[in-house]
């Protein structure tokens, strides 16, 4: 079960590393003045991201081996790479979220524009005077033109008699009704077009909130929209970068360390006790001294003679240091003084 979970954790960490590397590559590549410069910057960022994922292992191994200079320098480099990757990830997330919000904002503005134009066109159509369909009015006008008064008044340009003036008044009333009917048809066609545009925009979710997540969190927390957007952007970047920086180490490093501490040979030999070795193999002797390396070799030989499993040197030294602190033994520059190995 532990092996299965470790494999799943390593796979998830590798995915996070790939996502982080891609984010950093794309963001840094976008800063290049030319495509080649962008590729160079992106490649450097991706390589730094790989080193960032491996550095926790190097630091842990140096620390376990008591190599302080590599451990400290590795920690500094790791913090620098992690910070650089975090800033790149924040930039990528901010740019991506900004583009998404701007796109939704443009869509919403276009929808509002269409709705305003639709309302205006409908209002103009309603404001038109009462009229009949264009074909009906046009036929009536044609009938008027067949009347003898049409020619007698010279196409209603010279109406002098009462009957002629009444005839021409009716003719011009029909002309006005025809104009209203034609304008109504134009507005109706425009309204149909705007309704179609409005329907397509609604299908693209133009009526929805520009950023529903931010709006909801803003209402819940009582914070303004901009601060919520900033917090979410940083949270996304942290999610990716923490997983990419430490995920692989956490999924595999502890397991490997546990195996190195608890490993036993095929014969399942018991582990040699450092305290028993010191009690049986060390005696006080004025002027005697030997190095910790010699002590460890003596411990290995003692374990071999007794059929015991020796601890790794790094673990031996750490536990021996704890034992020295408990009994008051002092080790100076890796050498034990006034103690003899038998």
C-alpha positions in Angstrom: 0.0 0.0 0.0 2.8 2.4 0.9 4.6 1.7 -2.4 1.4 2.3 -4.4 0.8 5.6 -2.6 4.4 6.7 -3.1 4.1 5.9 -6.9 0.9 7.9 -7.1 2.5 10.8 -5.2 5.5 10.8 -7.5 3.3 10.8 -10.6 1.3 13.7 -9.2 4.5 15.6 -8.3 5.9 15.0 -11.8 2.7 16.5 -13.3 3.1 19.5 -11.0 6.7 19.9 -12.1 5.6 19.7 -15.8 2.9 22.3 -15.2 5.3 24.6 -13.4 7.9 24.2 -16.1 5.4 25.0 -18.8 4.1 28.1 -17.0 7.6 29.4 -16.4 8.6 28.7 -20.0 5.6 30.4 -21.5 5.9 33.4 -19.3 9.6 33.9 -19.8 9.4 33.2 -23.5 6.8 36.0 -23.8 9.5 38.5 -22.5 11.9 37.9 -25.4 12.2 40.6 -28.0 12.6 38.0 -30.7 11.3 34.3 -30.9 14.9 33.1 -30.4 15.4 35.2 -27.3 12.1 34.0 -26.0 13.1 30.4 -26.5 16.4 31.0 -24.7 14.7 32.6 -21.7 12.0 29.9 -21.6 14.6 27.1 -21.7 16.6 28.7 -18.9 13.5 29.0 -16.8 12.5 25.4 -17.5 16.0 24.2 -16.6 15.9 26.2 -13.3 12.5 24.5 -12.6 14.0 21.1 -12.9 16.9 22.0 -10.6 14.4 23.4 -8.1 12.7 20.0 -7.9 16.0 18.1 -7.5 17.6 20.5 -5.0 15.7 19.2 -1.9 17.3 15.8 -2.5 20.8 17.3 -2.8 20.3 19.4 0.3 19.0 16.4 2.4 21.9 14.2 1.3 24.4 16.9 2.1 22.8 17.5 5.5 22.8 13.8 6.3 26.5 13.6 5.4 27.3 16.6 7.6 28.4 18.6 4.6 27.3 22.0 5.8 28.6 24.2 3.0 26.8 22.3 0.2 23.7 22.1 2.3 23.6 25.8 3.1 24.5 26.9 -0.4 22.0 24.5 -1.9 19.3 25.9 0.4 20.1 29.4 -0.8 20.0 28.4 -4.4 16.7 26.5 -3.8 15.1 29.5 -2.2 16.2 31.7 -5.1 14.9 29.3 -7.8 11.7 28.8 -5.9 11.1 32.5 -5.6 11.9 33.1 -9.3 9.5 30.3 -10.3 6.8 31.7 -8.0 7.1 35.2 -9.6 7.0 33.7 -13.1 4.0 31.6 -12.1 2.2 34.7 -10.7 2.9 36.5 -13.9 1.5 33.7 -16.0 -1.6 33.3 -13.8 -2.2 37.0 -13.8 -1.9 37.3 -17.5 -4.1 34.3 -18.2 -6.8 35.4 -15.7 -6.6 38.9 -17.1 -7.1 37.7 -20.7 -10.1 35.5 -19.6 -11.7 38.4 -17.7 -11.1 40.9 -20.5 -12.7 38.4 -23.0 -15.8 38.0 -20.8 -15.9 41.7 -20.2 -15.9 42.4 -24.0 -18.6 39.8 -24.5 -20.7 41.4 -21.8 -20.2 44.9 -23.2 -21.2 43.7 -26.7 -24.3 42.1 -25.2 -25.3 45.3 -23.4 -24.8 47.2 -26.6 -27.0 44.9 -28.6 -29.7 45.0 -25.9 -29.6 48.8 -25.9 -29.9 48.9 -29.7 -32.8 46.4 -29.5 -34.7 48.4 -27.0 -34.2 51.6 -29.0 -35.4 49.9 -32.2 -38.5 48.5 -30.5 -39.3 51.9 -29.0 -39.0 53.6 -32.4 -41.3 51.0 -34.0 -43.9 51.4 -31.3 -43.7 55.2 -31.8 -44.6 55.0 -35.5 -48.2 56.1 -36.3 -50.8 53.5 -37.0 -50.4 52.0 -40.5 -51.4 49.1 -42.7 -48.9 46.8 -44.5 -46.8 48.3 -47.2 -48.5 46.4 -50.1 -52.0 47.5 -49.0 -51.0 51.2 -48.8 -49.1 51.0 -52.1 -52.2 49.6 -53.9 -54.4 52.4 -52.5 -51.9 55.0 -53.7 -51.9 53.4 -57.1 -55.7 53.6 -57.1 -55.5 57.3 -56.2 -53.2 57.9 -59.2 -55.8 56.4 -61.5 -58.4 59.0 -60.4 -59.1 61.8 -62.9 -58.3 64.4 -60.3 -54.7 63.1 -60.3 -54.0 64.4 -63.8 -56.3 67.4 -63.3 -54.2 68.6 -60.3 -51.0 67.8 -62.2 -50.0 65.1 -59.7 -51.3 67.1 -56.8 -49.0 70.0 -57.6 -51.8 72.4 -58.5 -54.9 71.6 -56.4 -57.2 74.7 -56.4 -60.7 73.4 -56.0 -62.1 72.1 -52.7 -62.6 68.6 -54.1 -59.1 68.6 -55.6 -57.6 69.7 -52.3 -59.5 66.9 -50.4 -58.3 64.4 -53.0 -54.6 65.5 -52.6 -54.8 65.5 -48.9 -55.9 61.9 -48.9 -53.1 61.1 -51.3 -50.5 62.6 -49.1 -52.0 60.9 -46.1 -51.5 57.6 -47.9 -47.9 58.6 -48.7 -47.3 59.2 -45.0 -48.8 55.9 -44.1 -46.6 54.2 -46.7 -43.5 55.8 -45.2 -44.5 54.6 -41.7 -45.1 51.1 -43.0 -41.7 51.0 -44.8 -39.9 52.3 -41.7 -41.7 49.6 -39.7 -40.4 46.9 -42.0 -36.9 48.2 -41.8 -37.0 48.4 -38.0 -38.6 44.9 -37.8 -35.7 43.4 -39.9 -33.2 45.2 -37.7 -34.9 43.9 -34.6 -34.8 40.3 -35.9 -31.1 40.7 -36.6 -30.4 42.1 -33.1 -32.4 39.3 -31.5 -30.3 36.8 -33.3 -27.1 38.5 -32.1 -28.5 38.6 -28.6 -29.3 34.9 -28.7 -25.7 34.0 -29.9 -24.2 36.1 -27.1 -26.4 34.4 -24.5 -25.2 31.1 -25.8 -21.7 32.3 -25.1 -22.8 33.2 -21.6 -22.7 36.9 -22.1 -25.4 37.4 -19.4 -23.2 35.7 -16.7 -21.0 37.5 -14.3 -17.6 38.4 -15.7 -15.8 36.5 -12.9 -18.3 34.5 -10.8 -15.7 33.1 -8.5 -14.2 36.5 -7.6 -17.7 38.0 -7.2 -18.8 35.2 -4.8 -15.6 35.3 -2.7 -15.9 39.1 -2.6 -19.4 38.9 -1.2 -18.4 36.2 1.3 -15.3 37.9 2.6 -16.4 41.5 2.2 -13.2 42.4 0.3 -13.1 44.4 -2.9 -12.9 42.6 -6.2 -9.3 43.5 -7.0 -7.8 42.2 -3.7 -9.7 38.9 -4.2 -8.4 38.6 -7.7 -4.8 39.2 -6.5 -5.3 36.6 -3.7 -6.6 34.0 -6.1 -3.7 34.6 -8.6 -1.1 34.2 -5.9 -2.9 31.1 -4.5 -2.8 29.4 -7.9 0.9 30.2 -8.3 1.6 28.9 -4.8 -0.4 25.7 -5.5 1.7 24.9 -8.5 5.1 26.0 -7.2 4.8 24.2 -3.8 3.8 21.0 -5.5 6.6 21.4 -8.1 9.3 22.4 -5.5 8.6 19.8 -2.7 6.1 17.3 -4.1 8.7 15.0 -5.5 10.9 15.1 -2.4 7.9 14.5 -0.1 6.6 11.7 -2.2 9.9 9.8 -2.4 12.5 11.4 -0.1 11.0 10.3 3.2 10.4 6.8 1.9 14.0 6.5 0.7 15.3 7.8 4.1 13.2 5.3 6.0 14.5 2.5 3.9 18.1 3.5 4.5 17.5 3.6 8.2 15.5 0.4 8.5 17.1 -1.7 5.8 18.3 -5.2 6.9 20.0 -7.9 4.9 18.3 -10.9 3.6 19.1 -12.8 6.8 17.2 -10.1 8.9 20.2 -9.5 11.2 19.6 -7.2 14.2 21.1 -3.7 14.0 24.2 -3.2 16.1 23.7 -0.9 19.1 26.1 2.0 19.2 25.8 2.2 23.0 26.7 -1.5 23.4 29.7 -1.0 21.0 30.9 2.0 23.1 30.6 0.2 26.4 32.5 -2.9 25.1 34.9 -1.3 22.7 36.0 2.0 24.2 38.1 2.6 27.4 39.4 5.8 28.9 43.2 6.2 28.2 45.2 9.4 28.8 46.9 10.7 25.7 45.1 8.2 23.4 43.1 9.6 20.4 41.7 8.4 17.1 39.4 9.7 14.4 35.7 9.2 14.0 36.4 7.4 10.7 38.5 4.8 12.7 35.7 4.6 15.2 33.2 3.8 12.5 35.5 1.1 11.0 35.8 -0.4 14.5 32.0 -0.4 14.8 31.7 -2.1 11.5 34.1 -4.8 12.5 32.4 -5.2 15.8 29.1 -5.7 14.1 30.6 -8.2 11.6 32.1 -10.2 14.4 28.9 -10.3 16.3 26.7 -11.1 13.3 25.0 -7.7 13.5 23.8 -5.2 10.8 25.9 -2.0 10.9 24.2 1.4 10.6 25.2 3.7 7.7 28.1 6.0 8.6 26.0 9.2 8.6 23.4 7.8 11.0 26.2 6.3 13.1 27.9 9.7 13.5 24.7 11.5 14.3 23.7 9.0 17.0 27.2 8.9 18.4 27.2 12.7 18.7 24.0 12.4 20.7 25.6 9.8 22.9 28.7 12.0 23.4 26.5 14.8 24.5 24.7 12.6 27.0 27.9 11.3 28.7 30.1 14.4 28.3 32.5 13.1 25.7 34.0 15.8 23.5 34.9 15.5 19.8 37.3 18.1 18.4 37.7 18.3 14.7 36.6 14.8 14.2 39.0 13.3 16.7 38.3 11.6 20.1 40.8 12.4 22.8 41.8 10.4 25.9 39.8 7.4 24.6 41.2 4.1 23.3 39.6 1.6 20.9 40.0 -2.0 21.9 
